[in-house]
Amino acid sequence: MIADGPLGWGITPFEGNFYIRRKHLRTEGFKANYVPGLCIYKFLYVWMDLRHENGTNIRSLGWMYWLPNPLLPFIWFRVAVPRGHPEISYEEYQR
């Protein structure tokens, strides 16, 4: 499990991705790999690898905007993962 929290401000679905606040991350395995990226309207980000405790490493599974667009506060300094990545499954449930 990499995240657990409410959809909305905690885990924000946007453009087919999930933007996850740090307090809802359930792993400390995301590490920046320092490969930069640019989105025309969301600005500058860095790719992140996921390193599991068992030693497996998934390269460039997520990203984080380190110079985000100030008009999009729900992406600021959050780990983002693609909803449709083949190594990720997600469940939505009511509390």
Secondary structure, 3 states (H helix, E strand, C coil): CCECCCECCCEEEECCEEEECHHHECCCCEEEEEEEEEECCCEEEEEEEEECCCCCEEEEEEEEEEEECCCCHHHECCEEEECCCCCCCCCCCCC
